[in-house]
Amino acid sequence: MTSGRSALFTRRRVLTGLGVGFVAAGVSGTGAFESAEAPRTSTIQVVGDSDAILALQAFKQSETYDSPHEVTVTNDTGTTLSDNEVSSTGKLEFQTDSTGPASTLTLPELSDGESGTFEIVTASGESGDVSDDVMLSYAQSDEISIEVTRNITVSSNSPGGLVYAIGGDVRVYDAVKDEELSPPNSTDADVIGASAADFTAGDSPDIAFAPGNEGMYSTEVDATSENTIRSTSPSDHGILKQKTRFALAKWPGIDDSNGTGVESNEYVIVYASKSEDIFAMDADGNTEKIVSPSDGAAGAAGVADIDDDGEKEMVFLDSSQQLRYLNQDGSTSKIANGGVGSSSSTGFGPPASFENFSNVRVPFIDGSSVPSLVDYDGNKTTLASDAKKAACAPFDVDDDGKLEFVFIDSGGNIAYVDDVGGSNTVKELVIGDGADGGTDVTRAPDVSAGLNSGPRTN
C-alpha cells in the first residue's frame, strides 16, 4: 500500500470484485479483488502478495477441486471482520466444523491477522464436475466491505459411506442407494480409517486400513485392487494395530520443512505408534512424528475445530483410554467425562456436528457400554445403552440430511441412534441390497475394526 496503511484504513472502504477484470479509480492490483473505492489514491495489495489485505487460498476459477474442498481466508485489513458470508446459486454448498452444509452460510468473525477456513461441497443430487458462482463477503459495519465472486468448480466424489469389515473384508454401506458395496482388499482389514477425501491417485474417496501385522493399505469403491501404501512398518517405529483406530485428515500443525515429504496441506493417515506417539503417513508411505503426548496415545479420532477458537484440533485417545485433543501449538487438553470403554476394540469416533447441538461433539462408547457424546468442555450426553465397546461413527445412515450415531449393539449388529439429542430412537440398520446378495439384510461387522465413515461428517 503506497500511501500508508493508517491513512487508507481510517475511513469506510468498499472493495468489490466480479470475474477476473479489474476496474478502479485510484486503485490498482490483481488477484482476489479487482475494483474498489478508497478515500485516497492508494495501491491495495491483493491475494498473491505477501501483504494482501484479505488473502484467499485455494479459491481460483482455473482449478477443479475435489469435494470437500477447503478454502483459507486470512484477514490483514487492520480491523475485525464480523459480518461475513459465503453463498452460491445452490449447486455448491458450504460447511464449517460446526455449521452447514448450506448454500448460504454465515462465517465466523475474523480478527485482524487471523485465518479462518470453510469447505465447499457439492449439493445433494449434483455429480461430476459441478460449477457455480460463489459469492464471498467479509465486512465490518461502517468500516470495510469486501466482496468477490468466483465461478468455482468442485468435483463430486462418490457418496459418503459407512465403513466396516466382515471377516477382514472391507464393506461400505451407501445410504443414498441403500446398498452394501465391497471394495477390493486381499489384505485383512483389522484396523480401519475411512477417508475424508481422495487420498491416493484414484477417483473415489479412499479407505485406509491395516492388517494386524505389517503394512498400511488403502482401497476404494470401483477399484480393481487394493493399494499398498507400505508393505512393512516404518524403520523407526511400529504402528499400533490393536484396540485403536486411524483418522484420515489434514493437520495444519505439521512442519512443512521437516524434510520427510509429509505436508500440512495434504491428507495423511493419522495413527498411534507402539511407543504411544502420534504419527502422520502420506500416500507415498512417508511418515512424520506429530507429537509425543505426555499421557501417551492409543488412537486418532479426527480433526475439527472442537473448541470453536477458529483453529482445528486433533482428537485422540491417550494410553489410559481418555479422550484428549491436540492444539496446533503442540499442547494437549483433556476432555472431561471422556473416558472410553475398551474390550476387544476401543469405542470412539471422529468429531462431528449433530443436529441438536450447537458445537462439535465427539461420539464414543463409555466404560458402561453407553453410546455418548461429549464436547471439548466435558459436557456429556448419553444416548442409548448396551453397545459393544468398539469404534463408532457419525453418519447419515437413513439419508435424511442429518447425522446419526452409528454403533455396534450388544448383539453384534450395526445399529444407530436417530434424532440424536432429541428422541434418541435406537434402530437396527437394515440394508436394502447386500454385497453378497440378499435383500433387507442386517450386518454383524468385525468388532475389532469397528465402524468408520466418510467422506463427509458434517
Residue pairs with C-beta under 8 A, 6 or more apart in sequence:
1 8
1 42
1 43
1 44
1 45
1 51
2 42
2 43
3 40
3 41
3 42
3 43
5 78
7 39
7 40
7 42
8 38
8 39
8 40
8 42
8 44
9 77
9 78
9 79
9 144
10 39
11 39
12 142
12 143
12 144
13 36
13 37
13 38
13 39
13 143
13 144
13 145
14 36
14 37
14 144
14 145
15 33
15 35
15 36
15 37
15 44
15 53
15 144
15 145
15 146
15 147
16 33
16 35
16 36
16 145
16 146
16 147
16 148
17 32
17 33
17 34
17 35
17 147
17 148
17 149
18 34
18 35
18 148
18 149
19 34
19 149
20 34
20 61
21 34
22 28
22 29
22 30
22 34
22 35
23 34
23 35
24 34
24 35
24 36
24 37
25 37
26 38
26 40
26 41
26 42
27 35
27 36
27 37
27 38
27 41
27 42
27 43
27 44
28 43
28 44
29 43
29 44
29 45
29 46
30 46
30 48
31 46
31 47
31 48
31 49
31 52
32 46
32 47
32 52
32 54
32 55
32 56
32 59
32 148
33 44
33 46
33 47
33 54
33 146
33 147
33 148
36 44
38 44
44 53
45 51
45 52
45 53
46 52
46 53
47 54
47 55
47 56
47 59
48 55
51 76
52 74
52 76
53 76
53 77
53 146
54 73
54 74
54 75
54 76
54 77
54 138
54 146
55 73
55 74
55 76
56 71
56 72
56 73
56 136
56 148
57 71
57 72
57 73
57 74
58 65
58 69
58 70
58 71
58 72
59 71
59 134
59 136
59 150
59 152
60 150
61 150
61 151
61 152
61 153
63 153
64 129
64 153
64 154
64 155
65 120
65 152
65 153
65 154
65 155
66 154
66 155
66 157
66 197
66 198
67 120
67 121
67 122
67 130
67 154
67 155
67 156
67 157
67 197
67 455
68 95
68 119
68 120
68 121
68 196
68 197
68 455
68 456
69 119
69 120
69 121
69 154
70 117
70 118
70 119
70 120
70 250
71 117
71 118
71 119
71 120
72 115
72 116
72 117
73 107
73 110
73 115
73 116
73 117
73 118
73 136
73 138
74 113
74 114
74 115
75 81
75 110
75 111
75 112
75 113
75 114
75 115
75 116
75 138
76 112
76 113
77 112
77 140
77 144
77 146
78 112
79 112
79 140
79 143
79 144
80 109
80 110
80 111
80 112
80 140
81 109
81 110
81 138
81 139
81 140
81 144
81 146
82 109
82 110
82 139
82 140
82 141
83 137
83 138
83 139
83 140
83 141
84 106
84 107
84 108
84 109
84 110
84 137
84 138
84 139
85 104
85 105
85 106
85 107
85 136
85 137
86 94
86 104
86 105
86 107
86 118
86 134
86 135
86 136
86 137
87 94
87 103
87 104
87 105
87 134
87 135
88 94
88 103
88 104
88 132
88 133
88 134
88 135
89 103
89 132
89 133
90 103
90 123
90 132
91 122
91 123
91 126
91 130
91 131
91 132
92 103
92 120
92 121
92 122
92 123
92 126
92 130
92 132
92 134
92 152
92 154
93 100
93 101
93 102
93 103
93 105
93 120
93 121
93 122
93 123
94 100
94 101
94 102
94 103
94 105
94 118
94 119
94 120
94 121
95 101
95 102
95 105
95 118
95 119
95 121
95 456
95 458
96 105
96 107
96 108
96 117
96 118
96 119
96 305
96 458
97 304
97 305
97 306
97 312
97 351
97 353
97 360
97 458
98 305
98 308
98 353
98 358
98 359
98 360
99 105
99 106
99 353
100 118
100 119
100 458
101 121
101 123
101 456
101 458
103 123
105 118
107 116
107 118
107 138
108 116
108 310
110 116
110 138
110 310
114 310
115 310
116 310
117 312
119 458
120 134
120 152
120 154
121 154
121 456
122 130
122 154
122 155
122 156
123 130
124 401
126 156
127 156
128 155
128 156
129 153
129 154
129 155
129 156
130 153
130 154
130 155
130 156
131 151
131 152
131 153
132 151
132 152
133 149
133 150
133 151
133 152
134 149
134 150
134 151
134 152
135 147
135 148
135 149
136 147
136 148
136 149
136 150
137 145
137 146
137 147
138 145
138 146
138 147
139 145
139 146
157 197
157 198
157 204
157 205
157 455
158 174
158 204
158 205
158 221
158 222
159 174
159 175
159 176
159 177
160 175
160 205
160 395
160 396
160 453
160 454
160 455
160 456
161 172
161 173
161 174
161 175
161 181
161 194
161 205
161 221
161 453
161 454
162 172
162 173
162 175
162 393
162 395
162 397
162 406
162 414
162 429
162 451
162 452
162 453
163 170
163 171
163 172
163 192
163 194
163 207
163 393
163 451
163 452
163 453
163 454
164 170
164 171
164 173
164 192
164 414
164 443
164 445
164 446
164 449
164 450
164 451
164 452
165 171
165 188
165 189
165 190
165 192
165 209
165 445
165 446
165 449
166 443
166 444
166 445
166 446
167 446
168 185
168 188
168 189
168 190
168 211
168 446
169 182
169 185
169 189
170 182
170 183
170 185
170 189
170 192
170 207
170 209
170 219
171 180
171 181
171 182
171 435
171 443
171 445
172 180
172 181
172 182
172 183
172 207
172 221
173 179
173 180
173 181
173 397
173 414
173 429
173 431
173 443
174 180
174 181
175 395
175 396
175 397
175 398
175 399
176 399
177 432
177 433
178 399
178 431
178 432
178 433
179 431
179 432
179 433
179 434
179 435
180 431
180 433
180 434
180 435
180 441
180 443
181 221
181 435
182 435
182 436
183 207
183 219
183 220
183 221
183 222
183 223
184 219
184 223
184 224
184 225
184 226
185 209
185 217
185 219
185 226
186 225
186 226
187 209
187 211
187 215
187 217
187 226
188 211
188 212
189 209
189 210
189 211
189 217
189 446
189 449
190 209
190 210
190 211
190 212
190 241
190 446
190 448
190 449
191 209
191 210
191 212
191 241
191 244
191 245
191 246
191 448
191 449
192 207
192 208
192 209
192 245
192 246
192 391
192 449
192 450
192 452
193 207
193 208
193 209
193 245
193 246
193 247
193 248
193 269
193 270
193 271
193 300
193 452
194 205
194 207
194 208
194 248
194 393
194 452
194 453
194 454
194 455
195 205
195 206
195 207
195 208
195 218
195 248
195 267
195 454
195 455
196 205
196 248
196 249
196 267
196 454
196 455
196 456
196 457
197 205
197 248
197 267
197 455
198 204
198 205
198 206
199 205
199 206
199 208
199 218
199 248
199 267
199 269
199 283
200 206
200 218
200 220
200 227
200 229
200 283
201 283
202 220
202 223
202 227
203 220
203 222
204 220
204 221
204 222
204 223
205 220
205 221
205 454
205 455
206 218
206 219
206 220
206 227
206 248
207 218
207 219
207 220
207 452
207 454
208 216
208 217
208 218
208 229
208 246
208 248
208 269
209 217
209 218
209 219
209 246
209 449
210 216
210 217
210 239
210 241
210 246
211 217
211 241
212 241
212 242
213 241
214 231
214 232
214 233
215 228
215 229
215 230
215 231
215 232
215 233
216 229
216 230
216 239
216 269
216 281
216 285
217 226
217 227
217 228
217 229
218 226
218 227
218 229
218 283
219 226
219 227
220 227
229 269
229 281
229 283
229 284
229 285
230 281
230 285
233 239
234 279
234 281
234 287
236 287
237 273
237 274
237 275
237 277
237 279
237 287
237 289
238 273
238 274
238 275
239 271
239 272
239 273
239 274
239 279
240 271
240 272
240 273
240 274
240 276
240 298
240 299
242 448
243 298
243 299
243 342
243 344
243 345
243 346
244 271
244 272
244 298
244 299
244 317
244 346
245 299
245 300
245 301
245 346
245 348
245 349
245 391
245 450
245 452
246 269
246 270
246 271
246 299
246 300
247 269
247 270
247 271
247 300
247 301
247 302
247 303
247 314
247 350
248 267
248 268
248 269
248 270
248 454
249 267
249 268
249 270
249 302
249 303
249 314
250 264
250 265
250 266
250 267
250 268
250 303
251 264
251 268
251 270
251 280
251 290
251 303
251 312
251 314
252 264
252 311
252 312
252 328
253 264
253 290
253 291
253 314
253 326
253 327
253 328
253 329
253 330
254 262
254 263
254 264
254 268
254 280
254 288
254 290
255 264
255 288
256 263
256 264
256 265
258 288
260 286
260 287
260 288
261 282
261 284
261 286
262 268
262 280
262 281
262 282
262 286
262 287
262 288
263 282
266 282
266 283
267 283
268 280
268 281
268 282
269 280
269 281
269 282
270 278
270 279
270 280
270 290
270 300
270 303
270 314
271 278
271 279
271 281
271 299
271 300
272 278
272 279
272 297
272 298
272 299
272 300
272 316
272 317
273 279
273 297
276 292
276 293
276 296
276 297
276 298
276 319
277 289
277 290
277 291
277 292
277 293
277 297
278 289
278 290
278 291
278 292
278 293
278 297
278 300
278 314
278 316
278 326
279 287
279 288
279 289
279 290
280 287
280 288
280 290
281 287
290 314
290 326
291 297
291 326
291 330
291 332
293 316
293 318
293 324
293 326
293 332
294 332
295 318
295 319
295 320
295 322
295 324
295 332
295 334
296 318
296 319
296 320
297 316
297 317
297 318
297 319
298 316
298 317
298 318
298 319
298 321
298 346
299 316
299 317
299 346
299 348
300 314
300 315
300 316
300 317
301 314
301 315
301 316
301 317
301 323
301 348
301 349
301 350
301 351
301 362
302 314
302 315
302 349
302 350
302 351
302 457
303 312
303 313
303 314
303 315
303 351
304 312
304 313
304 315
304 350
304 351
304 352
304 360
305 311
305 312
305 313
305 360
306 313
306 315
306 325
306 351
306 359
306 360
306 362
306 375
306 376
307 313
307 325
307 376
307 377
308 359
308 360
311 327
311 328
312 328
313 325
313 326
313 327
313 328
313 376
314 325
314 326
315 323
315 324
315 325
315 326
315 335
315 350
315 351
315 362
316 323
316 324
316 325
316 326
317 323
317 324
317 340
317 346
317 348
318 324
321 339
321 340
321 341
321 342
321 346
322 334
322 335
322 338
322 339
322 340
323 334
323 335
323 338
323 339
323 340
323 348
323 362
323 364
323 374
324 332
324 333
324 334
324 335
324 338
325 332
325 333
325 335
325 376
326 332
327 333
333 376
335 362
335 374
335 375
335 376
335 378
336 374
336 377
336 378
337 374
337 378
337 379
337 380
338 362
338 364
338 374
338 378
338 380
339 366
339 367
340 346
340 347
340 348
340 364
340 365
340 366
340 367
340 389
341 347
341 364
341 365
341 366
341 367
341 368
341 369
341 389
342 389
343 388
343 389
343 390
343 447
344 389
344 390
344 447
344 448
345 388
345 389
345 390
345 391
345 447
345 448
345 449
345 450
346 389
346 390
346 391
346 450
347 364
347 365
347 366
347 387
347 388
347 389
347 390
347 391
347 392
347 407
347 450
348 362
348 363
348 364
348 365
348 391
348 392
349 362
349 363
349 364
349 391
349 392
349 393
349 394
349 451
349 452
349 453
350 362
350 363
350 393
350 394
350 452
350 453
350 457
351 360
351 361
351 362
351 457
352 360
352 361
352 363
352 394
352 403
352 457
352 458
353 359
353 360
353 361
353 403
353 457
353 458
354 361
354 373
354 394
354 402
354 403
354 405
354 420
354 421
355 402
355 403
355 419
355 420
355 421
355 422
356 419
356 420
356 421
356 422
357 373
357 375
357 381
357 420
357 421
359 375
359 376
360 375
360 376
361 373
361 374
361 375
361 381
362 373
362 374
362 375
363 371
363 372
363 373
363 392
363 393
363 394
363 405
364 371
364 372
364 373
364 374
364 392
365 371
365 372
365 387
365 388
365 389
365 390
365 392
365 407
366 372
366 382
369 385
369 386
369 387
369 388
369 389
369 410
370 382
370 383
370 384
370 385
370 387
371 382
371 383
371 384
371 385
371 387
371 392
371 405
371 407
371 417
372 380
372 381
372 382
372 383
373 380
373 381
373 383
373 405
373 420
373 421
374 380
374 381
381 421
383 405
383 417
383 420
383 421
383 424
384 405
384 407
384 417
384 424
384 426
386 409
386 410
387 407
387 408
387 409
387 410
387 415
388 407
388 408
388 409
388 410
388 412
388 447
390 407
390 408
390 447
390 448
390 450
390 451
391 449
391 450
391 451
391 452
392 405
392 406
392 407
392 408
392 450
392 451
393 406
393 407
393 450
393 451
393 452
393 453
394 403
394 404
394 405
394 406
394 453
394 457
395 403
395 404
395 406
395 416
395 453
395 457
396 402
396 403
396 404
397 404
397 406
397 416
397 429
398 404
398 416
398 418
402 419
402 420
403 420
403 457
403 458
404 416
404 417
404 418
404 420
405 416
405 417
405 420
406 414
406 415
406 416
406 429
406 451
406 453
407 414
407 415
407 416
407 417
407 451
408 414
408 415
408 445
408 447
408 450
408 451
409 415
409 426
409 428
411 444
412 444
412 447
413 428
413 429
413 442
413 443
413 444
414 428
414 429
414 442
414 443
414 444
414 445
414 451
415 426
415 427
415 428
415 429
416 426
416 427
416 429
417 424
417 425
417 426
418 424
418 425
418 426
418 427
419 425
428 442
429 442
429 443
430 440
430 441
430 442
431 440
431 441
431 442
431 443
432 439
432 440
433 439
434 441
434 443
445 451
